[in-house]
Amino acid sequence: MSDNGSRTDLATHEVTNQPPLPGDFDLFGDPAMAPAQGLPGHDEHLAAFGKLAGSAHAREKGRLANENKPKLRAFDARGRRIDEIDYHPAYHELMQLGLQNGVAARAWTHPANGQVAHAALGQMMAWADTGVGCPMTMTYAVVPVLRDESWTAEQWLPGALVADYDDTCQPKDKKTALTFGMAMTEKQGGSDLRANTTQAKVGADGEAELIGHKWFCSAPMSDAFLTLAYEDKGLSCFLVPKWQPDNTRNAIEIQRLKDKMGDHSNASSEIEYRGAWAKRVGEPGRGIPTIINMAHHTRFDCVSGSAAGMRKAVKLAVHHVSHRTAFQRKLIDQPLMQNTLADLALESEAAMALSFAVAASFDAAAGSAHTAAFSRVLTPIAKYWVCKRQPSVVAEALECLGGVGFVEESGLPNLFRTSPLNSVWEGSGNVIALDIQRALQDKAVALAFADEITRIGDEIPAIAPLTKWLSENPAADPRLFAERAAIVLASDALSAGSVRDGWINLRLMAPSHIWGGNAAQIDGAAILARVQGW
Ligand SMILES: Cc1cc2nc3c(=O)[nH]c(=O)nc-3n(C[C@H](O)[C@H](O)[C@H](O)COP(=O)(O)OP(=O)(O)OC[C@H]3O[C@@H](n4cnc5c(N)ncnc54)[C@H](O)[C@@H]3O)c2cc1C
């Protein structure tokens, strides 16, 4: 008999040497969660959420939500347009789990260390499913934009700040809570948003009629979207709601859902605005700076999501090798397996540390011009590195399980398929590398970055060769600059000890190009102990 009562004594053989199914994980007990542990006003909430999101039950909901893809219902039974999406019930349960526990709202409703708490919530939610993270992230990230504009602050902000989920499709005033999306990318250009062609016919009060299309619009059941369209004064940002102010459905037609490689629980659509009602948000002609305020926050969530994806993959691999024997030894005691996993574990801890560092910079930015400036460049640096590391980490972790890692039931194939996503959206790699350079053109940002780099070099002498290189080569290749800056900033974000020492050793002193290649010289047992026991 095994852990879940399944029979091991079969007619032709006995099932042996197969690890127990991974059960419930206490996610907030992970030592890498340290920056969020013990925070007054958040600690108990985060600890409770870590048990919910880390449960086998939540992961099962994630499996169901991904295996049963959302379907478009463009018309009702009599041919009238409704443009709705049918989701599997597991999707709604996951949305409820996350939104009721404040994955989107808590950063704003409990602002003392709110962004650090948000990073922890986002990371833990991603263990259950990453697809639902998309609408939650956009609902979180829209808040600064809604807050800055008086009419949205009055009419739309309150619904974004409710820690609840209302899956009904009806006008906002009839709903208990709202979700938001963003629609910028068009067929002819996603990175280069000035190539947008959607047109807005704007009245004196900023109300507009939109004609055009968006090539990617995720979470199309959101109650409203921030979008970009051209008016006389240039490219502006508009809020376009699912329902018009007169409580009729808005003319946002969903053409089809994307057939994506992963992220299956999350519907991503192609839409057309056919005279859709909208209203301008922000200054006319300043659409990109307005919506970038939202994108800055979604980029932060990409870091948290990818960090969690790596940690989950490593945890599942460590669970497996702790119970599986090959060549008379538990796999975890085989030196090469230990080296491989220690290297992956280091990467996942550095990613979580960077996510928390960005979060802390968001929390401190309001009270410190220096931190606000530093945060502007820290965020894309973290996004560049962490999101690019995820696919490789997940692939190697998958291999640690052997053949079963390649089988859907292990959960790793779903995680692997979704792994490249955070690097693609919200600014693909090259665009982010160039954004880092653009940010450093700003004197205040450059100064804050230089100060931080100098401080880190002084505090951690082992990393000083790299901080020196960064100071002397501001015009280096943007991708090289981004990756070296990330290695330095992760060293700073990690606490002193075996993980930080291992990180500097493997990423700076003796890098190898494949995981585990040089890990014999780090304290692998200490690093792996941190992935166990929670
Ligand atoms: C699953 C999924 C969901 C999405 N959901 C949404 C959504 O809800 N809303 C939304 O607006 N968008 C969404 N997107 C779109 C996404 O943000 C864009 O695909 C992304 O911004 C890239 O734009 P693009 O596809 O037009 O590629 P392009 O802009 O054509 O870029 C192609 C490649 O060229 C690189 N590149 C661009 N400029 C340069 C340069 N100057 N130098 C060197 N390289 C460069 C890019 O880094 C990229 O690798 C989604 C995408 C995916 C995959």
The ligand as an SDF file (V2000), in Angstrom:
LIG
                    3D

 53 58  0  0  0  0  0  0  0  0999 V2000
    0.8660   34.2490  -23.9460 C   0  0  0  0  0  0  0  0  0  0  0  0
    0.9880   35.6950  -24.2940 C   0  0  0  0  0  0  0  0  0  0  0  0
    0.0710   36.5860  -23.7810 C   0  0  0  0  0  0  0  0  0  0  0  0
    0.1400   37.9370  -24.0980 C   0  0  0  0  0  0  0  0  0  0  0  0
   -0.7880   38.7920  -23.5760 N   0  0  0  0  0  0  0  0  0  0  0  0
   -0.7450   40.1020  -23.9270 C   0  0  0  0  0  0  0  0  0  0  0  0
   -1.7280   41.0200  -23.4290 C   0  0  0  0  0  0  0  0  0  0  0  0
   -2.6030   40.6620  -22.6350 O   0  0  0  0  0  0  0  0  0  0  0  0
   -1.6700   42.2980  -23.8460 N   0  0  0  0  0  0  0  0  0  0  0  0
   -0.7130   42.7420  -24.7070 C   0  0  0  0  0  0  0  0  0  0  0  0
   -0.7140   43.9100  -25.0430 O   0  0  0  0  0  0  0  0  0  0  0  0
    0.2310   41.9030  -25.1860 N   0  0  0  0  0  0  0  0  0  0  0  0
    0.2430   40.6060  -24.8110 C   0  0  0  0  0  0  0  0  0  0  0  0
    1.1930   39.7430  -25.3030 N   0  0  0  0  0  0  0  0  0  0  0  0
    2.1010   40.2160  -26.3220 C   0  0  0  0  0  0  0  0  0  0  0  0
    3.5260   40.4350  -25.8740 C   0  0  0  0  0  0  0  0  0  0  0  0
    3.6080   41.4520  -24.9210 O   0  0  0  0  0  0  0  0  0  0  0  0
    4.3280   40.7130  -27.1510 C   0  0  0  0  0  0  0  0  0  0  0  0
    4.3340   39.5170  -27.9080 O   0  0  0  0  0  0  0  0  0  0  0  0
    5.7290   41.1790  -26.8660 C   0  0  0  0  0  0  0  0  0  0  0  0
    5.7000   42.4640  -26.3060 O   0  0  0  0  0  0  0  0  0  0  0  0
    6.5950   41.2160  -28.1380 C   0  0  0  0  0  0  0  0  0  0  0  0
    5.9480   41.8960  -29.1730 O   0  0  0  0  0  0  0  0  0  0  0  0
    5.8010   41.2210  -30.6160 P   0  0  0  0  0  0  0  0  0  0  0  0
    5.1850   39.8870  -30.4410 O   0  0  0  0  0  0  0  0  0  0  0  0
    5.1340   42.1650  -31.5240 O   0  0  0  0  0  0  0  0  0  0  0  0
    7.2820   40.9730  -31.0970 O   0  0  0  0  0  0  0  0  0  0  0  0
    8.2510   42.0280  -31.8050 P   0  0  0  0  0  0  0  0  0  0  0  0
    8.0430   43.3770  -31.2510 O   0  0  0  0  0  0  0  0  0  0  0  0
    8.1520   41.8450  -33.2530 O   0  0  0  0  0  0  0  0  0  0  0  0
    9.6590   41.4800  -31.3010 O   0  0  0  0  0  0  0  0  0  0  0  0
   10.2070   40.2550  -31.7940 C   0  0  0  0  0  0  0  0  0  0  0  0
   11.5790   40.0690  -31.1920 C   0  0  0  0  0  0  0  0  0  0  0  0
   12.4040   41.1550  -31.5780 O   0  0  0  0  0  0  0  0  0  0  0  0
   13.0610   41.6960  -30.4500 C   0  0  0  0  0  0  0  0  0  0  0  0
   13.2790   43.1260  -30.6520 N   0  0  0  0  0  0  0  0  0  0  0  0
   12.3560   44.1050  -30.7150 C   0  0  0  0  0  0  0  0  0  0  0  0
   12.9590   45.2980  -30.8590 N   0  0  0  0  0  0  0  0  0  0  0  0
   14.2970   45.0690  -30.9040 C   0  0  0  0  0  0  0  0  0  0  0  0
   15.4540   45.8910  -31.0460 C   0  0  0  0  0  0  0  0  0  0  0  0
   15.3390   47.2150  -31.1310 N   0  0  0  0  0  0  0  0  0  0  0  0
   16.6580   45.3030  -31.0530 N   0  0  0  0  0  0  0  0  0  0  0  0
   16.7900   43.9630  -30.9410 C   0  0  0  0  0  0  0  0  0  0  0  0
   15.7400   43.1360  -30.7960 N   0  0  0  0  0  0  0  0  0  0  0  0
   14.5050   43.6810  -30.7770 C   0  0  0  0  0  0  0  0  0  0  0  0
   12.1600   41.3950  -29.2710 C   0  0  0  0  0  0  0  0  0  0  0  0
   12.9070   41.3440  -28.0590 O   0  0  0  0  0  0  0  0  0  0  0  0
   11.5930   40.0370  -29.6630 C   0  0  0  0  0  0  0  0  0  0  0  0
   12.4550   39.0250  -29.2280 O   0  0  0  0  0  0  0  0  0  0  0  0
    1.1590   38.3990  -24.9670 C   0  0  0  0  0  0  0  0  0  0  0  0
    2.1040   37.4960  -25.4680 C   0  0  0  0  0  0  0  0  0  0  0  0
    2.0330   36.1690  -25.1360 C   0  0  0  0  0  0  0  0  0  0  0  0
    3.0570   35.2210  -25.6900 C   0  0  0  0  0  0  0  0  0  0  0  0
  1  2  1  0
  2  3  1  0
  2 52  2  0
  3  4  2  0
  4  5  1  0
  4 50  1  0
  5  6  2  0
  6  7  1  0
  6 13  1  0
  7  8  2  0
  7  9  1  0
  9 10  1  0
 10 11  2  0
 10 12  1  0
 12 13  2  0
 13 14  1  0
 14 15  1  0
 14 50  1  0
 15 16  1  0
 16 17  1  0
 16 18  1  0
 18 19  1  0
 18 20  1  0
 20 21  1  0
 20 22  1  0
 22 23  1  0
 23 24  1  0
 24 25  2  0
 24 26  1  0
 24 27  1  0
 27 28  1  0
 28 29  2  0
 28 30  1  0
 28 31  1  0
 31 32  1  0
 32 33  1  0
 33 34  1  0
 33 48  1  0
 34 35  1  0
 35 36  1  0
 35 46  1  0
 36 37  1  0
 36 45  1  0
 37 38  2  0
 38 39  1  0
 39 40  1  0
 39 45  2  0
 40 41  1  0
 40 42  2  0
 42 43  1  0
 43 44  2  0
 44 45  1  0
 46 47  1  0
 46 48  1  0
 48 49  1  0
 50 51  2  0
 51 52  1  0
 52 53  1  0
M  END
$$$$
